[in-house]
Amino acid sequence: MLTAVIFVPLAGAVAVLALRGLEGRRLRAVATAISAVPLVLLVVAWARFDLGRGGFQLVESARWIPSIGVGYKVGLDGLSLPLAALTALLFPVSIAYPVDDKGRLREYLAWFLFLEAVSLGVFLALDLFLFYVFFDLSLVGMYFLIGQWGHGEARRSALKFFIYTLTGTLLILLGIFGLYLAMSPRTFDMAEIIRQQPLAGNALRGGLVFLAFAIGFGIKTPVVPFHTWLPAAHVDAPGPASTILAGVLLKMGTYAFVRIVLSMVPEAFDRYAIWVGIVAVVSIVYGAFVSLGQTNLKRRIAYTSVNHMGYVILGIAAAAAVGRGSPSARQLALTGATVEMVAHGLITGALFLLAGSVWNRGEEYDLEAYGGLTSRAPAMAGTTILFAFASLGLPGLAGFVAEFQVFVGTFDVFPWLAGIGLLGILITAALFLQMLQKLFFGELPERWLTWPDLSRVELVGLVPLAALVVVIGVAPAWLLDVIDSASKGILAATRAALGR
């Protein structure tokens, strides 16, 4: 099943390039249908997921390069299942969403399907070598989507994105080598590395491997000061590509902080957790303040990703600090961090789709150029308001569930960091309220008198995202139970590895 989740969209990318008899809407419909297959399979996997069973489930494996300990191995647990499902939802929505394909729709859809395959591979891989292959290939897909279908200085932004994140992956590769060379027998099997804890008791080597991973995944996340590639990439990317960049690719960094850094080098992470927490709080406050100062709609949303990824890293840092706080608080922080990954993907992914809709109509991101759009586009205003309030943490919506758990858990571990981090929520509220005011309220400029509202296709894409944001906010138990099953097991293994 999980192999099909990865390889159906990959085969679909080849098929889209080969099906020369299909064009336009029919070709997009075929690509959307192919991209939705992994979602159907993961819904089945969710129904079969056993909450009472620890470890990885639905594991599929095969020999690949046995001479060096590389195997094809995929599976899922309560951490990877929600993120894989999020990925499988955002791709068909993004593929179906209207965008200027610049006369190259076939190639555009093929790159999207390729990127879907490798993105799902990142979250399902249980072999570090396989994980790295998928992780690296995701850069290629996004590079072409930004560079070929973006606007403004798209090629420059794509190149900056690629160079920054490739630098991060090289550091990650060094960290993987450090773990691999410490294994006996040598293997890239994630479960075996977690079981053996090969760097336990080796402070110097563990610290170096931790540093390589922390910087590499910090660039991908991104956290301050490794965030500078993100705003340019978002501003110049097409709206659907921005949705995948924010909703999926950023989560690869935060997911790896849990799956690899916390699980495989817990001793070093425990030692440096306070410093990771400080970086997270700087990202929270800095991202919020800088976002507030942006007059470019897409750049403003982009900096909120720096802010929200700070919440995720703060929760993970609190979970890693085994010597502080109670086990229940650390588990709450880790669960909240994972829920924040899902919530941010839904909320900010939708906001970027809406920003793309604004660009398609006005070819302008300057907030000062707009105003009064509520009278012309009530559906656009209503959906944007919903997602903006979810992003600022309004109770009853997904963002609140995530941030509440992160801060409650962190207060027991790093109370002063949690206190400072709360400032970010206040600034986030101000920046989104100001954004809504500039876009939708006040006097409507004469140039926008014929502004069209959201189309049926746009609404069909946004409605499921909005529904999930509300459902998670009102009745989150179905999601929390799955994530808790992983958080409990990860932190229990961490404590055992540290002998606490």
C-alpha positions in Angstrom: 0.0 0.0 0.0 2.7 2.5 1.0 4.8 1.7 -2.0 1.8 2.5 -4.2 1.4 5.8 -2.2 4.9 6.8 -3.4 5.0 5.3 -6.9 1.5 6.0 -8.3 2.2 9.8 -8.6 5.7 9.1 -9.9 4.2 6.9 -12.6 1.5 9.5 -13.1 4.2 12.1 -13.9 5.5 9.9 -16.7 2.0 9.2 -17.9 1.1 12.9 -18.1 4.1 13.6 -20.3 3.2 10.6 -22.5 -0.6 11.3 -22.9 -0.3 13.6 -25.9 -4.0 13.1 -26.7 -5.1 15.0 -23.6 -4.9 18.8 -23.2 -6.2 21.6 -21.0 -8.9 20.8 -18.5 -8.9 17.0 -19.3 -5.2 16.8 -18.7 -5.5 18.6 -15.4 -8.4 16.4 -14.3 -6.3 13.3 -15.0 -3.4 14.7 -13.1 -5.6 15.6 -10.2 -7.2 12.2 -10.1 -3.8 10.5 -10.1 -2.6 12.8 -7.3 -5.6 11.9 -5.2 -4.8 8.2 -5.2 -2.3 8.5 -2.3 -4.9 10.3 -0.3 -7.4 7.5 -0.7 -4.7 4.9 0.2 -3.7 6.9 3.3 -7.3 7.2 4.5 -7.4 3.4 4.3 -4.1 3.2 6.2 -5.6 5.6 8.9 -8.6 3.3 9.3 -6.2 0.4 9.8 -3.9 2.2 12.1 -3.7 0.5 15.6 -3.5 3.1 18.3 -2.5 0.5 20.9 0.5 -0.8 19.0 3.8 0.8 19.3 6.5 1.3 16.7 6.0 1.4 12.9 3.1 -0.1 11.1 2.3 -1.3 7.6 6.0 -1.8 7.0 7.2 -2.8 3.5 10.8 -3.7 2.9 13.1 -5.2 0.2 16.8 -5.6 -0.3 18.4 -2.8 -2.2 22.2 -2.4 -1.6 22.9 -5.0 1.1 26.7 -4.6 0.8 26.5 -1.2 2.5 23.4 -1.8 4.6 20.9 0.1 2.4 17.4 -1.2 2.1 14.1 -0.1 0.7 12.0 0.2 3.7 8.8 2.3 4.3 6.2 2.4 7.1 4.4 4.8 9.3 3.5 5.7 12.8 1.5 8.4 14.6 4.1 11.1 13.6 4.4 10.3 9.9 0.8 9.3 9.2 -0.8 12.8 9.7 2.0 14.5 7.7 1.8 12.0 4.9 -2.0 12.5 4.8 -1.6 16.3 4.8 0.8 16.0 1.9 -1.6 13.7 0.0 -4.4 16.3 0.5 -2.5 19.4 -0.4 -1.2 18.1 -3.7 -4.5 17.4 -5.5 -5.8 20.7 -4.2 -2.8 22.5 -5.5 -2.7 20.7 -8.9 -6.4 21.5 -9.5 -6.1 25.2 -8.4 -6.1 27.7 -11.3 -2.8 29.2 -12.2 -1.0 30.6 -15.3 0.7 27.6 -16.7 2.5 29.8 -19.3 1.5 27.4 -22.1 3.4 24.4 -20.5 0.6 22.7 -18.5 1.9 19.2 -19.2 5.3 19.9 -17.7 3.8 21.8 -14.8 1.6 18.9 -13.9 4.4 16.4 -14.3 6.7 18.3 -11.9 3.9 18.5 -9.4 3.3 14.7 -9.5 7.0 14.1 -9.3 7.3 16.3 -6.2 4.3 14.6 -4.6 6.0 11.2 -5.0 9.3 12.2 -3.4 7.6 14.3 -0.7 5.5 11.3 0.4 8.7 9.2 0.3 10.3 11.5 2.8 7.6 10.9 5.4 7.3 7.2 4.8 11.0 6.2 4.5 12.4 4.1 7.3 15.9 3.9 5.8 18.2 6.9 6.2 19.7 6.5 2.8 16.2 6.3 1.2 15.1 9.3 3.3 18.0 11.3 2.0 17.4 10.4 -1.6 13.7 11.6 -1.4 14.7 14.6 0.7 17.2 15.8 -2.0 14.9 15.1 -4.9 12.3 17.3 -3.4 14.6 20.3 -4.0 14.7 19.5 -7.7 10.9 19.5 -8.1 10.4 22.8 -6.3 13.4 24.4 -8.1 11.7 23.9 -11.5 8.2 24.9 -10.3 9.5 28.2 -9.0 12.0 28.9 -11.8 9.8 28.0 -14.7 6.3 29.0 -13.5 7.0 31.8 -11.1 7.0 35.6 -11.7 9.2 38.5 -10.8 12.8 37.3 -10.2 11.7 33.7 -10.2 14.9 32.2 -11.6 17.0 34.0 -9.1 14.7 33.0 -6.2 14.7 29.4 -7.4 18.5 29.4 -7.5 18.7 30.9 -4.0 16.3 28.3 -2.7 18.2 25.5 -4.2 21.7 26.6 -3.1 20.6 27.3 0.5 18.7 24.1 0.9 21.3 22.0 -0.9 23.9 23.3 1.5 21.7 22.1 4.3 21.3 18.6 2.8 25.1 18.3 2.6 25.3 18.9 6.3 22.6 16.4 6.8 24.6 13.9 4.8 27.5 14.4 7.1 25.3 13.7 10.1 24.0 10.5 8.4 27.5 9.4 7.8 28.3 10.0 11.5 25.4 7.7 12.6 26.1 5.1 10.0 29.8 4.7 10.8 29.0 4.3 14.5 26.6 1.4 13.8 27.6 -2.2 14.2 26.7 -3.9 11.9 26.6 -0.9 9.7 23.0 -0.1 8.5 20.8 2.8 7.5 17.7 1.2 9.1 16.1 3.9 11.1 14.4 1.6 13.6 17.7 -0.2 14.2 19.6 3.1 14.7 17.0 4.3 17.2 17.3 0.9 19.0 21.1 0.9 19.2 21.7 4.6 19.9 25.2 4.3 18.5 26.4 7.8 19.7 25.2 7.4 23.3 28.0 8.3 25.7 30.2 9.9 22.9 29.7 13.6 23.7 32.0 15.0 21.1 30.8 12.9 18.2 27.2 13.1 19.2 27.5 16.9 19.5 29.0 17.2 16.0 26.3 15.0 14.4 23.7 17.0 16.3 25.1 20.2 15.0 25.2 19.0 11.4 21.6 17.9 11.7 20.4 21.0 13.5 21.8 23.4 11.0 20.8 21.3 8.0 17.2 20.8 9.1 17.1 24.3 10.5 17.7 25.6 7.0 14.9 23.5 5.6 12.5 24.5 8.4 13.6 27.4 8.3 14.6 29.1 11.5 16.4 32.4 12.1 19.1 33.0 10.9 18.8 30.4 8.1 15.4 31.8 6.8 16.5 34.3 4.2 15.8 32.1 1.2 12.1 31.7 2.1 10.5 35.1 1.5 12.0 35.4 -2.0 11.0 31.9 -3.0 7.4 32.4 -1.8 6.9 35.8 -3.4 8.1 34.7 -6.8 6.6 31.2 -6.8 3.1 30.5 -8.3 0.5 30.2 -5.6 0.1 26.4 -5.7 3.9 25.9 -5.5 4.0 28.3 -2.4 1.3 26.1 -0.8 3.4 23.0 -1.2 6.6 24.8 -0.1 4.9 26.0 3.1 2.6 23.1 3.7 4.9 20.2 2.8 8.5 21.0 2.3 9.0 23.1 5.5 7.5 20.1 7.4 10.3 17.9 6.2 12.7 19.9 8.4 10.5 19.8 11.5 9.6 16.1 10.9 13.3 15.3 10.7 14.0 17.1 14.0 11.7 14.5 15.7 12.3 11.4 13.6 16.1 11.8 13.3 17.5 14.3 15.8 15.3 13.7 18.8 15.1 9.9 18.2 18.7 9.2 17.2 20.9 11.7 19.1 18.7 12.4 22.2 21.7 12.8 24.5 23.1 15.7 22.5 19.7 17.2 21.9 19.0 17.1 25.6 22.3 18.9 26.2 21.6 21.7 23.7 17.8 21.8 24.0 17.8 25.2 25.7 19.8 26.8 22.8 17.4 25.3 20.3 14.5 26.7 22.3 16.1 30.2 22.3 16.5 30.0 18.5 12.8 29.0 18.3 11.7 32.0 20.4 13.8 34.3 18.3 12.2 32.9 15.2 8.7 33.4 16.7 9.2 37.0 17.7 11.4 38.0 14.8 9.1 36.4 12.2 6.0 38.1 13.7 7.6 41.6 13.9 9.1 41.4 10.4 5.9 40.1 8.9 4.0 43.0 10.5 6.3 45.4 8.6 5.7 43.9 5.1 3.4 45.6 2.6 3.7 42.8 0.1 0.9 40.3 0.8 2.9 37.1 0.0 6.0 38.3 1.8 3.8 38.9 4.9 2.4 35.4 4.8 5.9 34.0 4.2 7.3 35.5 7.3 4.4 34.1 9.4 5.9 30.7 8.4 9.1 31.6 10.1 7.0 32.6 13.1 4.9 29.4 13.2 7.8 27.0 12.5 9.3 28.6 15.6 6.3 27.3 17.6 7.1 23.8 16.3 10.8 23.9 17.1 10.0 25.3 20.6 7.7 22.3 21.3 10.3 19.9 20.0 13.1 21.5 22.1 10.9 21.3 25.2 10.3 17.6 24.5 14.0 17.0 24.1 14.9 18.5 27.5 14.6 15.2 29.4 16.2 16.7 32.5 13.5 19.4 32.9 9.8 19.4 33.5 7.5 16.4 33.7 7.2 13.6 31.1 3.5 14.5 30.6 4.4 18.2 29.8 7.1 17.2 27.4 4.7 14.8 25.6 2.1 17.6 25.4 4.7 19.9 23.8 5.7 17.3 21.3 2.1 16.5 20.4 1.4 20.2 20.1 4.4 20.7 17.8 3.1 17.9 15.5 -0.4 19.3 15.5 1.1 22.7 14.6 2.8 21.1 11.6 -0.6 19.8 10.3 -2.4 23.0 11.2 0.2 25.3 9.6 0.1 23.2 6.4 -3.7 23.5 6.1 -3.9 27.2 7.1 -0.8 28.8 5.5 -1.2 26.5 2.5 -4.7 27.9 2.0 -3.5 31.5 2.5 -1.0 31.0 -0.3 -3.7 29.7 -2.6 -5.7 32.8 -1.8 -2.7 35.0 -2.4 -2.4 33.3 -5.8 -6.0 34.1 -6.5 -5.3 37.7 -5.7 -2.3 37.7 -8.1 -4.3 36.1 -10.9 -6.9 38.9 -10.7 -4.7 41.9 -9.9 -1.1 40.9 -10.7 -0.2 42.9 -7.6 0.8 41.9 -4.1 1.1 45.5 -2.6 -1.5 45.7 0.2 -1.7 49.4 -0.3 -3.2 48.9 -3.8 -6.3 47.1 -2.4 -9.2 47.7 -0.1 -13.0 47.2 0.0 -12.9 43.8 -1.8 -15.5 42.4 0.5 -18.2 44.1 -1.6 -17.0 42.5 -4.8 -15.7 39.1 -3.5 -17.5 38.0 -0.3 -16.4 34.4 -0.7 -12.8 35.4 -1.0 -13.1 37.7 2.0 -14.8 35.0 4.1 -12.3 32.3 3.4 -9.3 34.6 3.9 -10.8 35.8 7.2 -11.3 32.2 8.4 -7.7 31.1 7.6 -6.3 34.4 9.0 -8.1 33.9 12.3 -7.0 30.3 12.4 -3.4 31.4 11.9 -3.5 33.9 14.7 -4.7 31.2 17.1 -8.4 31.9 17.6 -10.1 29.3 19.8 -12.2 26.8 17.9 -9.8 26.6 15.0 -6.8 24.3 14.4 -4.1 26.9 15.2 -5.3 27.3 18.8 -5.3 23.5 19.5 -1.6 23.3 18.4 -0.3 26.5 20.1 -2.1 25.8 23.3 -0.4 22.5 23.7 3.0 23.8 22.7 2.9 26.6 25.3 1.3 24.6 28.1 3.9 21.9 27.7 6.8 24.4 27.3 5.8 26.4 30.4 6.7 23.4 32.6 10.1 23.0 30.9 11.3 26.5 29.8 8.8 28.9 31.4 10.6 32.1 30.5 11.0 31.0 26.9 7.2 30.2 26.7 6.5 33.6 28.2 8.6 35.5 25.6 7.1 33.3 22.9 3.6 34.5 23.8 4.5 37.9 22.4 4.6 36.3 19.0 0.9 35.4 19.2 0.0 39.1 20.0 2.0 40.4 17.0 0.6 37.7 14.8 -2.9 38.9 15.6 -2.0 42.5 14.8 -0.4 41.6 11.4 -3.3 39.5 10.2 -6.0 42.0 11.3 -4.1 44.8 9.5 -3.8 42.5 6.4 -7.5 41.9 6.4 -8.3 45.6 6.9 -6.1 46.6 3.9 -7.4 43.9 1.6 -11.1 43.8 2.3 -12.3 46.9 4.1 -12.4 50.6 3.4 -13.1 52.1 0.0 -12.9 49.9 -3.1 -10.4 51.4 -5.6 -11.9 52.2 -9.0 -9.6 49.8 -10.8 -11.1 46.8 -8.9 -14.8 47.5 -9.7 -15.0 44.4 -11.8 -13.1 42.2 -9.4 -14.4 38.6 -9.7 -15.1 36.4 -6.6 -13.6 32.9 -6.1 -14.5 30.5 -8.9 -16.1 27.1 -8.3 -12.8 25.3 -8.8 -11.1 27.6 -6.2 -13.9 27.0 -3.7 -13.8 23.3 -4.2 -10.1 23.4 -3.3 -10.4 25.6 -0.3 -13.5 24.1 1.3 -11.9 20.8 2.5 -9.0 22.8 4.0 -11.4 25.1 5.8 -13.5 22.1 7.0 -10.4 20.4 8.5 -9.3 23.6 10.2 -12.7 23.9 11.9 -13.0 20.1 12.7 -9.5 20.0 14.3 -10.3 23.1 16.2 -13.6 21.8 17.6 -13.1 18.1 17.8 -9.4 17.2 17.6 -9.4 13.9 19.4 -9.2 11.8 16.2 -6.0 13.6 15.3 -4.5 13.9 18.8 -5.0 10.2 19.6 -2.9 9.2 16.6 -0.2 11.7 17.3 -0.1 10.9 21.0 0.6 7.2 20.2 3.8 8.4 18.5 4.8 11.1 21.0 4.5 8.6 23.9 6.7 6.0 22.2 9.3 8.5 21.0 9.8 10.1 24.4 9.7 6.7 26.2 12.6 5.6 23.9 14.4 8.9 24.5 14.2 8.5 28.3 15.4 4.9 28.1 18.3 5.9 25.9 19.3 8.5 28.5 18.6 6.2 31.4 16.1 8.4 33.0 
